[in-house]
Amino acid sequence: MFIASTKLEQLNHLQCYLWLPIPKSRLRFNKKAGIGRMYLNCDPHFRTVKTITYWTETNRYASDLPMPIDLYLDELGLDQANQNIDRLFDLAVKLNLERN
Protein backbone atom coordinates (compact mmCIF):
# COMPACT_ATOMS: atom_id res chain seq x y z
CA MET A 1 0.00 0.00 0.00
CA PHE A 2 1.32 3.45 -0.88
CA ILE A 3 0.32 6.59 0.95
CA ALA A 4 1.42 10.10 -0.01
CA SER A 5 3.29 11.87 2.74
CA THR A 6 1.67 14.87 4.38
CA LYS A 7 4.89 16.50 5.56
CA LEU A 8 5.61 19.68 3.62
CA GLU A 9 9.30 18.88 3.14
CA GLN A 10 8.41 15.47 1.69
CA LEU A 11 5.65 16.30 -0.79
CA ASN A 12 7.22 14.13 -3.50
CA HIS A 13 7.89 11.26 -1.13
CA LEU A 14 5.91 8.02 -1.10
CA GLN A 15 5.56 5.85 1.96
CA CYS A 16 5.37 2.11 1.54
CA TYR A 17 3.87 -0.32 4.05
CA LEU A 18 3.93 -4.08 3.50
CA TRP A 19 2.73 -7.00 5.59
CA LEU A 20 5.99 -8.81 6.33
CA PRO A 21 7.37 -11.11 9.05
CA ILE A 22 7.95 -9.46 12.40
CA PRO A 23 11.53 -9.99 13.63
CA LYS A 24 11.71 -12.19 16.72
CA SER A 25 13.29 -9.37 18.72
CA ARG A 26 10.08 -7.32 18.17
CA LEU A 27 7.57 -10.05 19.05
CA ARG A 28 5.70 -9.76 22.33
CA PHE A 29 4.21 -12.37 24.66
CA ASN A 30 6.55 -15.21 23.63
CA LYS A 31 5.08 -15.52 20.13
CA LYS A 32 7.14 -17.70 17.82
CA ALA A 33 6.23 -15.88 14.58
CA GLY A 34 4.00 -13.21 13.21
CA ILE A 35 3.21 -10.96 10.29
CA GLY A 36 2.97 -7.22 10.81
CA ARG A 37 2.61 -3.97 8.96
CA MET A 38 6.10 -2.73 8.17
CA TYR A 39 7.09 0.72 6.96
CA LEU A 40 9.88 0.58 4.39
CA ASN A 41 12.24 3.55 4.31
CA CYS A 42 13.65 3.46 0.77
CA ASP A 43 16.43 5.16 -1.14
CA PRO A 44 15.44 8.19 -3.27
CA HIS A 45 15.04 6.00 -6.36
CA PHE A 46 12.71 3.60 -4.51
CA ARG A 47 14.84 0.55 -5.39
CA THR A 48 16.40 -0.53 -2.12
CA VAL A 49 15.23 -0.42 1.47
CA LYS A 50 17.38 1.33 4.09
CA THR A 51 15.36 0.68 7.26
CA ILE A 52 12.19 -1.11 8.25
CA THR A 53 9.83 -0.16 11.08
CA TYR A 54 7.11 -2.30 12.66
CA TRP A 55 3.69 -0.64 13.09
CA THR A 56 0.89 -2.30 15.03
CA GLU A 57 -2.49 -2.68 13.37
CA THR A 58 -4.24 -0.50 15.94
CA ASN A 59 -1.67 2.27 16.26
CA ARG A 60 -1.11 5.09 13.83
CA TYR A 61 2.44 5.50 15.12
CA ALA A 62 5.43 3.20 14.91
CA SER A 63 5.61 0.66 17.71
CA ASP A 64 9.40 0.58 17.66
CA LEU A 65 12.47 2.32 16.31
CA PRO A 66 13.55 1.78 12.69
CA MET A 67 15.70 -1.31 12.18
CA PRO A 68 18.48 -1.36 9.56
CA ILE A 69 17.38 -3.61 6.71
CA ASP A 70 20.49 -5.81 6.93
CA LEU A 71 19.75 -6.54 10.61
CA TYR A 72 16.09 -7.26 9.80
CA LEU A 73 17.01 -9.68 7.02
CA ASP A 74 19.62 -11.36 9.22
CA GLU A 75 17.08 -11.92 12.04
CA LEU A 76 14.67 -13.53 9.58
CA GLY A 77 17.37 -15.64 7.93
CA LEU A 78 16.83 -13.94 4.57
CA ASP A 79 19.59 -13.20 2.11
CA GLN A 80 20.80 -9.62 1.66
CA ALA A 81 19.44 -9.55 -1.92
CA ASN A 82 16.07 -8.93 -0.25
CA GLN A 83 17.12 -5.29 0.29
CA ASN A 84 15.82 -4.86 -3.25
CA ILE A 85 12.25 -3.64 -2.90
CA ASP A 86 11.00 -6.02 -5.60
CA ARG A 87 12.09 -9.01 -3.50
CA LEU A 88 10.23 -7.66 -0.45
CA PHE A 89 7.08 -7.12 -2.56
CA ASP A 90 7.35 -10.75 -3.73
CA LEU A 91 7.68 -11.92 -0.12
CA ALA A 92 4.65 -9.86 0.96
CA VAL A 93 2.52 -11.28 -1.87
CA LYS A 94 3.62 -14.84 -1.06
CA LEU A 95 2.77 -14.40 2.63
CA ASN A 96 -0.61 -12.89 1.76
CA LEU A 97 -1.47 -15.81 -0.51
CA GLU A 98 -0.48 -18.29 2.19
CA ARG A 99 -2.72 -16.54 4.75
CA ASN A 100 -5.80 -16.64 2.50
C-alpha positions as CSV (number, residue, x, y, z in Angstrom):
1,M,0.0,0.0,0.0
2,F,1.3,3.4,-0.9
3,I,0.3,6.6,1.0
4,A,1.4,10.1,0.0
5,S,3.3,11.9,2.7
6,T,1.7,14.9,4.4
7,K,4.9,16.5,5.6
8,L,5.6,19.7,3.6
9,E,9.3,18.9,3.1
10,Q,8.4,15.5,1.7
11,L,5.6,16.3,-0.8
12,N,7.2,14.1,-3.5
13,H,7.9,11.3,-1.1
14,L,5.9,8.0,-1.1
15,Q,5.6,5.8,2.0
16,C,5.4,2.1,1.5
17,Y,3.9,-0.3,4.1
18,L,3.9,-4.1,3.5
19,W,2.7,-7.0,5.6
20,L,6.0,-8.8,6.3
21,P,7.4,-11.1,9.0
22,I,8.0,-9.5,12.4
23,P,11.5,-10.0,13.6
24,K,11.7,-12.2,16.7
25,S,13.3,-9.4,18.7
26,R,10.1,-7.3,18.2
27,L,7.6,-10.0,19.1
28,R,5.7,-9.8,22.3
29,F,4.2,-12.4,24.7
30,N,6.5,-15.2,23.6
31,K,5.1,-15.5,20.1
32,K,7.1,-17.7,17.8
33,A,6.2,-15.9,14.6
34,G,4.0,-13.2,13.2
35,I,3.2,-11.0,10.3
36,G,3.0,-7.2,10.8
37,R,2.6,-4.0,9.0
38,M,6.1,-2.7,8.2
39,Y,7.1,0.7,7.0
40,L,9.9,0.6,4.4
41,N,12.2,3.6,4.3
42,C,13.7,3.5,0.8
43,D,16.4,5.2,-1.1
44,P,15.4,8.2,-3.3
45,H,15.0,6.0,-6.4
46,F,12.7,3.6,-4.5
47,R,14.8,0.5,-5.4
48,T,16.4,-0.5,-2.1
49,V,15.2,-0.4,1.5
50,K,17.4,1.3,4.1
51,T,15.4,0.7,7.3
52,I,12.2,-1.1,8.3
53,T,9.8,-0.2,11.1
54,Y,7.1,-2.3,12.7
55,W,3.7,-0.6,13.1
56,T,0.9,-2.3,15.0
57,E,-2.5,-2.7,13.4
58,T,-4.2,-0.5,15.9
59,N,-1.7,2.3,16.3
60,R,-1.1,5.1,13.8
61,Y,2.4,5.5,15.1
62,A,5.4,3.2,14.9
63,S,5.6,0.7,17.7
64,D,9.4,0.6,17.7
65,L,12.5,2.3,16.3
66,P,13.6,1.8,12.7
67,M,15.7,-1.3,12.2
68,P,18.5,-1.4,9.6
69,I,17.4,-3.6,6.7
70,D,20.5,-5.8,6.9
71,L,19.8,-6.5,10.6
72,Y,16.1,-7.3,9.8
73,L,17.0,-9.7,7.0
74,D,19.6,-11.4,9.2
75,E,17.1,-11.9,12.0
76,L,14.7,-13.5,9.6
77,G,17.4,-15.6,7.9
78,L,16.8,-13.9,4.6
79,D,19.6,-13.2,2.1
80,Q,20.8,-9.6,1.7
81,A,19.4,-9.6,-1.9
82,N,16.1,-8.9,-0.2
83,Q,17.1,-5.3,0.3
84,N,15.8,-4.9,-3.3
85,I,12.3,-3.6,-2.9
86,D,11.0,-6.0,-5.6
87,R,12.1,-9.0,-3.5
88,L,10.2,-7.7,-0.5
89,F,7.1,-7.1,-2.6
90,D,7.3,-10.7,-3.7
91,L,7.7,-11.9,-0.1
92,A,4.7,-9.9,1.0
93,V,2.5,-11.3,-1.9
94,K,3.6,-14.8,-1.1
95,L,2.8,-14.4,2.6
96,N,-0.6,-12.9,1.8
97,L,-1.5,-15.8,-0.5
98,E,-0.5,-18.3,2.2
99,R,-2.7,-16.5,4.8
100,N,-5.8,-16.6,2.5
